[in-house]
Amino acid sequence: MTEISEVAERVAARRAELDEEEKLLVERLEDVRAEREDLAAAIRVWERMHAQLETEKATAQAVPAQVAGRGVLLVPHRGTGIDEEALPPDYQRIMKIVREAGGPVRVKDVGRPLGLEVEVKGRLEPLRGKLTKLSGRGWLRKLPDGRFQLTP
């Protein structure tokens, strides 16, 4: 009978080990399933946002708006099917100057061909704002040193 009780003890001990291992695996499986659900939700959100952004880009155009009672033309985001002709004329001139420069330009480098008094303090700030707006909308790239260049 000692052999039977010894075998029974070993079987019971192994069963207890397997029960503990099963418990850990069930917990891990629950974690994996929860993470998979989170990833699936994240993908659905990303796809929805991507589709919405694509729709917005496709419909982005220069839109007339009112600011302080004056009509202004908004600068559209650069995207597929939108070329520089969608920009207001003064922004088109800026883009032409940057393109013809062939490399990064400073605000002064753009102001001179536009006939601005580049040495007078504050005269370039509106131009800097336009360059920054073009950069923010994807038409230009602002470099860390403050110069601007065409977006590839």
N, C-alpha and C positions, 0 to 999 in steps of 0.2 A: 503494500500500500504506500510505502514511502515514495516509490517511483511515480505513482499516480499523483500524489499530492505535490511532488516537485514539478511535474509536468504542468499540473493545473496552475501552480504559482507562476511558472514561466509564461504560460498562455495568458493569464490574467495581467501580468506585468506588461507583456507585449501589447495586449489589447488596450491597456491604459495609455501606452506610448502612442499607439495608432490613433486613439481617440483624441489625444492632445494635438497630434499632427494634423488630424482632420479638422479640428477646431481652428488651428492657425491657417490652414489652407482655405477654409470657408471664409474667414475674415479677409484674407488676402484677395480672394476671388471677388468679394463684395467691394473692396477698394478698387480693384481693376475695373469692375463694371461701372462703378461710379465715375471713375476717371474717363472711361470711354464715353459715357453719357455727356460729361462735361465737354469733351473734345468735339463730340457731334454737335452739341449746342453752339460751341464756339465757331465751328465751320458754318453752320446755318446763319449765324449772325454776320460773319465775315462775308458770306456770299450775298446776303441781303444788302449789306453796306456797299460792297463792291458794285453790285448792280445799280444801286442808287447813285453812287458816284459816277459811274459810266453814263447813266442817264443825264445827270447834271452836266457833265462835260460835253455830251453830245448836244445839249440844248443851250450851252453857254454861248452867249452872243453879246455884243456890245449893246447894252440896254440903256436907253435914256432914263434918267432919274432926276429928281428935284432935290437940290441941296441949297438951303437958304433962299428958296424961291427962284433959283437959277437952274436951267437945264444943264446937266452934265452927262457925259458919256462914260459909263463904267468900263474898266479894262477887264476883258474876259480872261479866264484861265487858259493857258496854252494847252491844247489837246488835239486829238485826231480830228482832222477836218476843219480846224480853225487855224487860219494863217494870219500873218501880220496885217492883212487888209482889214481884219476885224478890229484892229486897234484904231483909236482916234489919230488924226493926222500928226499931232505933235509927238505922240508915242512912236508912230512910224518913223518920224525923222530921227528920234533918239536911237531906235533900233538900227537904222541905216548907218548912223555915225559909229555905233559900236561895231557893227559888221565890217565897215570899211577900215576900222582901226586894226583889225586882224589879230587882236589880242586883248588882254585885260586893259581897261581904261579907268582913269580916275574921273571924278565928277567934273573937274576942271577941263579934262580932255574932251568931254561932251559939251560943256558949256561954251567953250570958245567957238566951235563951228555954229552954235546956235546964236552967237552974237551977244552972249551974256557978259556982264562985267565981272569976270572971274576973280579979280583982285579985291572987289568990294565985299566986305564982310556981310554975310547973310544973303547975298544975291543967288547963291547956289543951292540954298536949302530947298526951295520948291523943286528944283531939278533932282536933287538927292532923293526927295520924296517920290518922284516919278520913277527913278531908277530902282528904288527899293520896292515900289509897287510892282514894277515889271519883274523883279526878282521873286517877289512873293507869289506872283501868278504863274511862274515857271518860264517866262520869256528870257530872263537873264539869270545868271548865277552870281551871287555876291561872294567874293573871296574874303578870307579872314583879314586881309590888309585893307579892306574897304573898297577895293577896285571891283569892277563889274566886267563880266564877259558873257558872250552868248551861251545859252544852254545847248549842249550837244544834242 
